[in-house]
Every structure is written in C-alpha cells, then in structure tokens.
Amino acid sequence: MCYKWYYRGFGSGGKNGGHLLSQLTIYQDSYINATILSNRFIDEYMTDANDAQLKVYLYTVRMMSAHLETSITDIADRFNYTEKDVLRAFKYWQCKGLLELDFDESGALVGVHLKNLCKSDFTEPSVESTHSVQTVKQERKAADTLAEAEDKAVAIPAKPSYTPSKVRDFKTSHTSSESGIDIFYLAEEYRKKPLSPSDIGTIIYICEELGFSDELFDHLLQYCASKDKSDFRYIEKVAISWKESGITTPREAENAPGRYDRKVYEIMRQLGKTGNTPTDKEVSYITKWTGEYGFTDDIILEACERTVMATEKNRFQYADKILKNWKDKGVGTIRDIDNLDKAHEENSEKNRTGNGYGKSNAQKAGNNSSNMFNRFTQRTDYDFEALEKKLIKN
C-alpha cells in the first residue's frame, strides 16, 4: 500500500515565491500479521457465545485470513475439544447466520463459508437495529433451531461432588467387578502417575452418572491414548460425546464417526485426502501398514510422499505396493530405504553401461561405422504395389 503526501518547504529559490514543492512517498508493508475481526461480531454475537463457540469461530477466521487449511480434527486437538464439540460450534454459528457449512454426499463436513459481516448487504442486524422486527424473527428462529436440537439430544446429568464414603464404596464394588477389570489400575497406568481426587471423581461420574461399563471405560482410555490425550477433562468430554451419541459398547464406539486417531488423518492428508472421512477400505489399508507390516509413521509417510509424486489415481493401492515391496525386502528404518535406493541406482547404472550407454563416442562410431542407420530396424514388409497406386492417384 502506498500513500503520497505533499508539503511546502522553504528554500532559497524556485517557484511559488521561494517555496519548494516536494513530494514524499510513504510506504506501508502489504502484509500485516494480524487477524481482522468485525466490530459487528464483538457488538452483537460475542456476548451470547460460549467458550468453545468463540474459540472455534476466531480460529476459523484466523486460518481463513492466513489462507491456511484446517480440519475438525486439527481444531479439536488444538483446543482439547472433541470433534463433536467443534461441529456443534460450527452449527451454532450457522444458526446465527455467520457461516454456511458444506457437506458431501456421505454427510461429512467439507467446507465452511464465512459470511462477511462488514458488507453493507449483510442481512444480520446492526447495532442500531438490534430491536427491529427482523432481528426478533431471526433470533427466535435461531433459538427454535437450537431448542429443537437440544430436545433431540440425550440428557447429560450434572457432575456431583462425591463424599469419601461414596468413593470407598465405588472402589470396593469396582475392584471386585465381574468384568475382572480394575479401572483404577488402568487409569493410573494410563496417567503414569497416581490419580488425584479430581481424577477419581471423573471416573465415578463417567461410570455412575453416564452409565459406562468397565469394558466401555477401558475402551475410552485406549481411544484417548491413541490421540495422545492424558487429561481427564478431555476424557470426560469424550465420554459425554459418546453418551450423547448413544454409544453403550466398545463396538459402537469403534463404529462411531470421528473414531479414527490423528495418525489416520495424517496419512489421509499426505495422500491428498484432506477433509475426507476415511472409508472402511482406506482404513483397512492403514491398519495393514501399521499392524501387519509393522511400519512406523515415518516409513508410511515416506511411501505416501512417493505415491503423490507418482500418481493422482488409486493412491492407496499404489502406496500399498511400495510398502509391500519394502516389507518383502526387510525394510525397518528410513536408512534401509536409502540403501535400497542407492542399490537400485547402482544397478541401473550398470545396466545402462552394459547396453552401450556408457561407451565413448569413438566406441559407438566404431560399432556403427558401416551404416549409421543400422541401429534402426529395417522394414521389409512394404506393399510397393499399393504405394505406387497411391502415388499415381495423387
């Protein structure tokens, strides 16, 4: 951006009665490392939004301003929310009219269209028309939509405070549980340290008020561990999300949307599947690479990078062929892959030399001195009669 500013300076001569007319050009950096937020949002929408809704909206605006990609999983991981928390926040702002959500045929969220609150044709209320009839209608419509969603949701009981006697009774009953699972031992192993009173209260809340079985609680810990989450506040949020979704067994949790850990989405992103929900077939490939093949993340991502450089179609199948080849050749580290590449280059060089590509020009000339065109295959199957008729016709 550039502005021009004029001033009159005093000099010993020149036009305008001894005044010199000088021109200054004032420059401004074109890039400002900041996110611009509409005053309308602060005046009218920020007050009623909760913590999660504000963070999700502001982060989305920030990513849009920087032209950066993001996803529900990325946002959930950044703010320690569940993916359902993030989607719920997006739907809240959609009801408020601040954005539109784009879904694909399978119902997966693939795009977020942020409305420009600064545009004069934006139909949402301004500060001066807060109490207009149109505003009241819009607010009622948004409230009705939210109320309808809340009516359909499963009622989540409040988290109470537990007395020492309640804690003792719960520990006794679950230590001698028929499932054979000591959930307190599992939780301590998961946390890698003794449980705090707050942690114990969260466990009781999940098992008693939310109705999680010992098996489902065990699966909950494994799920959170797969996402590198050890905070019991996060575990509680996931448990509430499962409760709202009607999940009561580990199998239902496995089949729930958003069940995949960060590794799956990272592999999807590396293969150019950003924003897509993994299909069962795609997940089966990833499971094979990490389980049956036993490859670490860096090896799998290396195969994904080579796949993207090589093809735009059937990338999972192509990556699987690369990884299958590496498994057959005993690859266990990135260094093993480098050694294979080096051996392949040396072998290719030998083949080129053996076929004459490495010979000198004199050697090539000597081998072909009789006829420089002999290297090409001579055709002997021409139909001369047909060629002669064609020439006469022309």
C-alpha positions in Angstrom: 0.0 0.0 0.0 1.3 3.4 -0.9 0.2 6.9 0.1 1.5 10.2 -1.3 1.9 13.3 0.9 2.7 16.8 -0.2 4.3 19.6 1.9 5.7 23.0 1.2 9.3 23.6 2.3 11.3 26.8 2.4 14.2 27.3 0.1 16.3 30.0 -1.5 14.6 29.9 -4.8 12.2 28.2 -7.1 8.6 28.5 -7.9 5.8 29.7 -5.6 7.7 32.6 -4.1 10.8 30.7 -3.0 8.8 27.7 -1.7 9.9 24.3 -2.9 7.0 21.9 -3.6 8.4 18.5 -2.5 6.7 15.1 -2.7 7.1 12.3 -0.2 6.0 8.8 -0.9 5.0 6.9 2.3 5.1 3.1 2.1 3.3 0.6 4.2 4.0 -3.2 4.4 1.5 -5.1 2.4 1.3 -8.0 4.8 0.1 -7.4 8.4 0.5 -10.3 10.8 -2.9 -9.9 12.3 -6.5 -11.2 12.0 -9.2 -8.6 11.4 -12.4 -9.1 13.3 -15.7 -7.3 12.5 -17.0 -4.9 15.2 -20.4 -6.3 14.4 -19.3 -9.7 15.8 -18.0 -8.1 19.0 -21.1 -5.9 19.5 -23.8 -8.5 18.7 -22.6 -12.1 18.7 -19.8 -12.5 21.2 -21.8 -12.0 24.3 -24.1 -15.0 24.0 -21.4 -17.5 22.7 -19.7 -19.9 25.0 -16.0 -20.6 25.2 -15.9 -23.4 22.6 -18.0 -21.4 20.1 -15.8 -18.3 20.4 -12.6 -20.3 20.0 -13.8 -22.2 17.0 -15.0 -19.1 15.2 -12.0 -17.0 16.0 -9.6 -19.7 15.0 -11.5 -20.3 11.7 -11.3 -16.6 10.9 -7.6 -16.6 11.7 -6.9 -19.6 9.4 -9.0 -18.0 6.6 -7.1 -14.8 6.9 -3.8 -16.6 6.6 -5.1 -18.8 3.7 -4.2 -21.9 5.7 -6.1 -25.3 5.7 -7.5 -26.8 8.8 -10.0 -29.6 9.8 -12.3 -30.6 12.6 -9.7 -32.9 13.9 -7.0 -30.2 13.9 -9.3 -27.7 15.7 -10.3 -30.4 18.3 -6.7 -31.3 19.0 -5.6 -27.6 19.3 -8.2 -26.7 21.9 -8.6 -30.0 23.6 -12.1 -30.5 22.4 -13.9 -33.4 20.9 -14.7 -33.4 17.2 -18.4 -33.2 18.2 -17.7 -30.1 20.2 -16.2 -28.4 17.1 -19.0 -29.5 14.8 -21.6 -28.3 17.4 -19.9 -24.9 17.5 -19.9 -24.6 13.7 -23.7 -25.4 13.7 -24.3 -22.8 16.3 -22.7 -20.1 14.1 -24.6 -21.4 11.1 -27.8 -20.9 13.1 -26.7 -17.3 13.8 -26.1 -16.7 10.1 -22.4 -16.1 10.4 -21.3 -19.0 8.2 -22.6 -21.8 6.0 -21.5 -25.4 6.1 -20.9 -27.6 3.1 -21.4 -31.3 3.3 -20.6 -34.1 0.8 -22.9 -36.9 -0.1 -21.8 -39.0 2.8 -22.7 -36.2 5.3 -19.1 -35.3 6.1 -18.2 -31.6 6.5 -16.0 -30.5 3.6 -16.2 -26.7 3.7 -17.0 -23.6 5.8 -18.2 -20.4 4.1 -17.6 -17.5 6.4 -20.0 -14.6 5.8 -18.6 -11.1 5.5 -20.0 -9.1 8.4 -18.6 -5.9 7.0 -20.6 -6.0 3.8 -23.4 -3.5 3.6 -25.8 -6.1 2.2 -25.3 -8.4 5.1 -28.8 -9.1 6.4 -28.0 -9.7 10.0 -28.9 -7.0 12.5 -26.7 -3.9 13.0 -26.1 -2.3 16.4 -28.7 0.4 15.6 -31.4 -2.1 14.6 -30.9 -4.6 17.4 -34.6 -4.4 18.4 -36.1 -4.4 15.0 -38.8 -6.9 14.0 -36.4 -8.6 11.6 -33.9 -9.1 14.4 -36.5 -10.6 16.7 -37.6 -13.1 14.0 -34.0 -14.2 13.3 -33.3 -14.6 17.0 -36.4 -16.6 17.5 -35.6 -18.8 14.5 -32.1 -19.5 15.8 -33.4 -20.2 19.3 -36.1 -22.6 18.0 -33.4 -24.4 16.0 -31.2 -24.8 19.0 -34.1 -25.8 21.2 -35.1 -28.5 18.7 -31.5 -29.8 18.7 -31.4 -29.9 22.5 -34.7 -31.7 22.6 -33.3 -34.5 20.4 -30.1 -34.7 22.5 -29.6 -37.1 25.3 -29.9 -35.5 28.7 -26.5 -35.3 30.3 -26.5 -35.4 34.1 -24.6 -32.8 36.1 -21.3 -33.8 37.7 -21.9 -34.0 41.5 -19.4 -33.9 44.3 -18.6 -37.3 45.9 -18.1 -37.9 49.6 -15.3 -40.1 50.9 -17.7 -42.8 51.7 -19.1 -42.8 48.2 -15.6 -43.1 46.8 -14.8 -46.0 49.1 -18.0 -47.8 48.1 -17.3 -47.3 44.4 -13.7 -48.5 44.7 -14.9 -51.6 46.6 -17.6 -52.5 44.1 -15.3 -52.0 41.0 -12.2 -53.7 42.4 -14.3 -56.9 42.7 -16.2 -56.3 39.5 -17.3 -59.3 37.5 -15.6 -57.9 34.4 -12.3 -58.5 36.0 -11.2 -55.0 35.0 -9.6 -52.8 37.7 -10.5 -49.4 36.2 -8.4 -47.5 38.8 -5.3 -49.6 37.9 -5.9 -49.0 34.2 -6.4 -45.3 34.8 -3.1 -45.0 36.8 -1.3 -46.9 34.1 -2.7 -44.6 31.5 -1.8 -41.5 33.5 1.6 -42.8 34.5 1.1 -41.3 38.0 -1.3 -41.7 41.0 -4.9 -40.5 40.5 -5.9 -37.2 42.0 -9.2 -36.8 43.9 -10.5 -34.9 40.8 -9.5 -37.8 38.5 -11.3 -40.3 40.8 -14.4 -38.1 40.8 -14.3 -38.0 36.9 -14.1 -41.8 36.8 -17.0 -42.2 39.2 -19.0 -39.7 37.1 -18.4 -41.5 33.9 -19.2 -44.9 35.3 -22.1 -44.0 37.5 -23.9 -40.9 36.0 -23.0 -41.6 32.4 -23.5 -45.3 32.8 -20.3 -46.6 31.2 -19.5 -50.2 31.7 -16.0 -51.3 32.8 -15.4 -52.5 29.2 -16.5 -49.2 27.7 -14.4 -47.2 30.1 -11.4 -49.4 29.3 -12.1 -48.7 25.6 -12.4 -44.9 26.3 -9.0 -44.9 27.9 -7.5 -46.7 24.9 -9.2 -44.3 22.5 -7.9 -41.2 24.2 -4.4 -42.8 24.5 -4.4 -43.3 20.7 -4.9 -39.5 20.4 -2.1 -38.7 22.8 -4.5 -37.3 25.3 -4.0 -37.9 29.0 -6.0 -35.1 30.6 -9.1 -36.4 32.4 -11.0 -33.3 31.3 -10.6 -34.4 27.8 -11.6 -38.0 28.7 -14.7 -36.6 30.3 -15.6 -34.6 27.2 -15.2 -37.7 25.0 -17.4 -39.7 27.4 -20.1 -37.1 27.3 -19.9 -37.0 23.5 -20.3 -40.8 23.4 -23.3 -40.6 25.8 -24.9 -38.0 23.6 -24.4 -40.3 20.6 -26.0 -43.2 22.4 -22.8 -45.3 22.5 -23.0 -48.1 25.1 -20.5 -50.7 23.9 -16.9 -50.7 22.6 -18.1 -52.0 19.2 -20.5 -49.0 18.9 -17.6 -46.7 19.8 -15.4 -48.3 17.1 -18.1 -47.6 14.5 -18.8 -44.1 15.6 -18.0 -41.1 13.3 -14.7 -39.5 14.2 -13.3 -42.7 15.7 -10.0 -42.5 13.9 -6.9 -41.2 15.6 -4.6 -38.5 14.3 -2.4 -41.0 12.5 -5.2 -42.0 10.2 -6.0 -38.4 9.3 -2.3 -37.5 8.8 -1.9 -40.4 6.3 -5.1 -39.2 4.6 -3.7 -35.7 4.3 -0.4 -36.9 2.9 -2.2 -38.8 0.2 -4.2 -35.7 -0.8 -7.4 -36.7 1.0 -7.7 -33.6 3.1 -11.2 -33.1 4.6 -12.4 -36.5 3.6 -13.8 -39.0 6.1 -11.8 -42.3 5.7 -13.7 -45.2 4.2 -13.6 -48.6 5.6 -11.4 -49.7 2.7 -8.9 -46.9 3.3 -8.7 -47.6 7.0 -8.1 -51.3 6.2 -5.0 -50.3 4.2 -3.7 -48.1 7.0 -4.4 -50.8 9.6 -2.4 -53.3 7.4 0.5 -50.9 7.1 0.7 -50.2 10.9 -0.3 -53.7 12.0 0.5 -56.5 9.6 3.5 -54.7 8.1 4.5 -53.1 11.4 5.8 -49.9 9.8 6.5 -46.8 11.8 4.9 -43.5 10.8 8.0 -42.1 9.1 8.2 -45.0 6.7 4.5 -44.9 5.9 4.6 -41.1 5.2 7.7 -41.6 3.0 5.7 -44.1 0.9 2.8 -41.6 0.8 5.1 -38.8 -0.4 6.5 -41.0 -3.2 2.9 -42.0 -4.2 1.7 -38.4 -4.5 4.7 -37.6 -6.8 4.0 -40.6 -9.0 0.2 -40.8 -9.5 -3.1 -39.0 -9.0 -5.2 -42.1 -9.0 -5.6 -45.2 -6.8 -3.1 -43.8 -4.4 -3.9 -46.2 -1.6 -3.2 -49.2 -3.9 0.0 -47.6 -5.1 1.3 -46.9 -1.6 0.4 -50.4 -0.6 2.6 -51.8 -3.4 5.5 -49.7 -2.2 5.1 -50.7 1.4 4.6 -54.4 0.4 7.9 -54.3 -1.6 9.7 -52.7 1.4 8.3 -55.3 3.7 9.5 -58.1 1.4 13.0 -56.6 1.4 13.1 -56.3 5.2 12.8 -52.5 5.5 12.7 -51.4 9.1 14.1 -47.9 9.0 14.4 -44.9 6.7 18.1 -45.8 6.4 17.1 -49.1 4.9 15.1 -47.3 2.3 18.0 -45.1 1.4 20.2 -48.2 1.0 17.6 -49.7 -1.3 17.5 -46.5 -3.4 21.3 -46.4 -3.6 21.5 -50.1 -4.7 18.8 -49.5 -7.3 20.7 -46.6 -8.8 23.9 -48.6 -8.9 22.2 -51.5 -10.6 20.5 -49.1 -13.1 23.9 -47.6 -13.9 25.4 -51.0 -14.6 22.5 -51.8 -16.9 23.0 -48.6 -18.8 26.7 -49.3 -19.2 26.1 -52.8 -20.3 23.7 -51.7 -23.0 26.2 -49.3 -24.5 25.0 -46.1 -22.9 28.3 -45.8 -21.0 30.6 -46.3 -24.0 32.6 -43.5 -25.6 31.6 -41.8 -28.8 34.6 -43.4 -30.6 33.4 -46.9 -29.5 29.9 -46.1 -30.7 31.2 -44.8 -34.0 33.3 -48.0 -34.4 30.4 -50.2 -33.8 28.2 -48.5 -36.3 30.8 -47.4 -38.9 29.3 -49.5 -41.7 26.0 -47.6 -41.6 24.9 -45.1 -39.0 21.3 -46.0 -39.7 21.7 -49.7 -39.0 20.7 -49.2 -35.4 17.1 -48.9 -36.6 15.0 -51.9 -37.5 14.7 -52.2 -41.3 11.2 -52.7 -42.6 10.8 -55.3 -45.4 7.0 -55.7 -45.4 6.1 -52.6 -47.5 3.3 -53.1 -50.1 5.0 -51.4 -53.0 2.1 -52.0 -55.4 -0.3 -50.2 -53.1 2.2 -47.4 -52.6 2.6 -47.0 -56.4 -1.2 -46.8 -57.0 -1.4 -44.1 -54.3 1.3 -42.1 -55.8 -0.3 -42.3 -59.3 -3.6 -41.3 -57.9 -2.1 -38.2 -56.2 
